[in-house]
């Protein structure tokens, strides 16, 4: 095979330059995908509370839903809950965490959102799914002892049922509030 023509060399150089640009653009895209969400994520982005972790709802080995949550793990946070929260982003919620399993009761006073209230036993098993009607003063009680209660948008309850299990993402000490 003879020497390459100048036009052939130009095409080869252009092709190399194009591949280089694509690689660089790919790097920029990858950086944007991974770094922008971190930079854009506000410190308190669930109704004024910091994000505490995530919970997954599973049936057997099948993950049905994953929620980014803030934990109501103090008396003050449990009292306030999602009161006066104007909107709850899809895929987010509040996980009420108690030191022990007991019967629990909730109400929707000063809560403008329609919520699903999932009562969860100490072993992570969902024992009840209830509807929280905005601003209602009606008590919503667990049917038995629970150690956790998860509040999410009511529309996100579809497909979940009693007997499904919640699995918490364990926080490292550096992430605790």
C-alpha positions as CSV (number, residue, x, y, z in Angstrom):
1,X,0.0,0.0,0.0
2,X,1.4,3.4,-0.9
3,X,1.7,6.6,1.1
4,X,-1.5,8.2,2.3
5,X,-2.9,11.1,0.4
6,X,-3.1,14.6,2.1
7,X,-6.9,14.4,2.2
8,X,-6.7,11.0,3.9
9,X,-4.4,12.4,6.6
10,X,-6.8,15.3,7.1
11,X,-9.7,12.9,7.6
12,X,-7.6,10.9,10.1
13,X,-6.6,14.0,12.1
14,X,-10.1,15.3,12.1
15,X,-11.4,11.9,13.2
16,X,-8.8,11.9,16.1
17,X,-9.8,15.4,17.1
18,X,-13.5,14.4,17.0
19,X,-12.9,11.4,19.2
20,X,-10.9,13.6,21.6
21,X,-13.7,16.1,21.8
22,X,-16.3,13.4,22.4
23,X,-14.1,11.9,25.2
24,X,-13.8,15.4,26.8
25,X,-17.5,16.0,26.4
26,X,-18.2,12.6,28.0
27,X,-15.9,13.5,30.9
28,X,-17.8,16.8,31.4
29,X,-21.1,15.0,31.2
30,X,-20.0,12.4,33.8
31,X,-18.7,15.1,36.1
32,X,-22.0,17.0,35.7
33,X,-24.1,14.0,36.4
34,X,-22.1,13.2,39.6
35,X,-21.1,16.6,40.9
36,X,-24.1,18.8,40.2
37,X,-26.6,17.0,42.3
38,X,-24.2,17.1,45.2
39,X,-23.6,20.8,44.8
40,X,-27.2,21.6,44.2
41,X,-28.6,19.5,47.1
42,X,-29.6,21.9,49.9
43,X,-28.7,20.9,53.4
44,X,-32.3,20.9,54.5
45,X,-34.4,19.8,51.7
46,X,-37.3,17.9,53.2
47,X,-39.6,20.5,54.7
48,X,-36.8,22.3,56.5
49,X,-35.3,19.1,57.9
50,X,-31.9,17.6,56.9
51,X,-31.8,14.4,54.9
52,X,-31.0,11.5,57.2
53,X,-30.8,8.6,54.8
54,X,-33.0,6.3,52.7
55,X,-35.5,3.5,53.3
56,X,-36.5,0.8,50.9
57,X,-39.8,-1.0,50.9
58,X,-39.4,-4.6,49.8
59,X,-41.6,-7.6,49.2
60,X,-39.3,-10.6,49.4
61,X,-36.2,-9.6,47.4
62,X,-38.1,-7.2,45.2
63,X,-37.6,-3.5,46.0
64,X,-41.0,-1.8,45.5
65,X,-40.0,1.8,46.4
66,X,-37.1,3.8,47.8
67,X,-37.6,7.0,49.8
68,X,-35.1,9.7,50.8
69,X,-36.1,10.5,54.4
70,X,-35.5,12.8,57.3
71,X,-35.8,11.2,60.6
72,X,-38.1,12.5,63.4
73,X,-36.0,11.0,66.1
74,X,-36.4,13.6,68.8
75,X,-39.6,14.5,70.8
76,X,-39.6,18.0,69.2
77,X,-39.3,16.6,65.6
78,X,-42.0,14.0,66.3
79,X,-44.4,16.7,67.6
80,X,-43.9,19.0,64.6
81,X,-43.7,16.2,62.0
82,X,-44.8,17.6,58.6
83,X,-47.0,20.3,60.0
84,X,-47.1,23.4,57.7
85,X,-45.1,21.6,55.0
86,X,-46.5,23.0,51.8
87,X,-45.1,20.2,49.5
88,X,-43.3,16.9,49.8
89,X,-41.2,16.1,46.8
90,X,-41.9,12.7,45.2
91,X,-39.7,9.9,46.6
92,X,-39.2,11.7,50.0
93,X,-40.7,11.3,53.4
94,X,-40.4,11.5,57.1
95,X,-39.5,8.5,59.2
96,X,-40.6,8.6,62.8
97,X,-38.1,6.6,64.9
98,X,-39.0,5.5,68.4
99,X,-36.8,3.8,71.0
100,X,-39.4,1.1,71.6
101,X,-42.4,-0.5,69.9
102,X,-45.8,0.7,71.2
103,X,-49.2,1.7,69.9
104,X,-48.9,5.1,68.2
105,X,-51.4,7.7,67.1
106,X,-51.1,10.5,64.6
107,X,-53.2,13.4,63.3
108,X,-53.0,15.8,60.4
109,X,-53.5,19.1,62.3
110,X,-51.8,22.0,60.4
111,X,-50.7,19.5,57.7
112,X,-51.9,20.6,54.2
113,X,-50.7,17.5,52.5
114,X,-52.5,14.2,51.8
115,X,-50.2,11.6,53.3
116,X,-49.8,7.9,53.5
117,X,-49.0,6.8,57.0
118,X,-47.2,3.5,57.2
119,X,-47.1,1.8,60.6
120,X,-44.0,-0.4,60.9
121,X,-43.2,-3.0,63.5
122,X,-39.7,-3.2,65.1
123,X,-38.8,-6.0,62.6
124,X,-39.5,-3.7,59.7
125,X,-42.8,-5.3,58.7
126,X,-45.6,-2.9,57.6
127,X,-48.6,-3.6,59.8
128,X,-50.9,-0.8,58.5
129,X,-51.2,1.7,55.7
130,X,-53.5,4.6,56.5
131,X,-54.6,7.8,54.6
132,X,-53.9,11.1,56.3
133,X,-56.5,13.7,55.3
134,X,-55.1,17.3,55.2
135,X,-55.9,19.3,58.3
136,X,-57.9,16.5,59.9
137,X,-58.0,16.2,63.7
138,X,-59.1,12.6,63.6
139,X,-56.7,10.3,65.4
140,X,-55.0,7.7,63.1
141,X,-53.9,4.9,65.4
142,X,-51.6,1.9,64.7
143,X,-53.3,-1.5,65.1
144,X,-50.5,-2.7,67.3
145,X,-47.0,-1.9,68.6
146,X,-44.8,-0.1,66.1
147,X,-41.3,1.3,66.3
148,X,-41.4,3.3,63.1
149,X,-43.9,5.3,61.2
150,X,-43.2,6.5,57.6
151,X,-45.1,9.4,56.1
152,X,-45.0,9.8,52.3
153,X,-47.2,11.4,49.7
154,X,-50.4,9.4,49.5
155,X,-50.1,8.9,45.8
156,X,-46.9,6.9,46.4
157,X,-48.7,4.2,48.4
158,X,-49.8,2.4,45.3
159,X,-48.3,-1.1,45.1
160,X,-47.4,-1.2,48.8
161,X,-49.3,-3.5,51.2
162,X,-49.4,-4.9,54.7
163,X,-46.6,-7.4,55.1
164,X,-44.0,-5.6,53.0
165,X,-40.8,-4.7,54.8
166,X,-38.9,-1.5,55.3
167,X,-35.1,-1.6,55.3
168,X,-33.3,1.5,56.6
169,X,-30.0,2.7,55.2
170,X,-27.7,2.8,58.2
171,X,-26.1,6.1,58.7
172,X,-22.4,6.5,59.6
173,X,-21.6,8.7,62.7
174,X,-20.3,11.4,60.3
175,X,-23.8,11.7,58.7
176,X,-25.8,11.9,62.0
177,X,-27.4,15.2,62.9
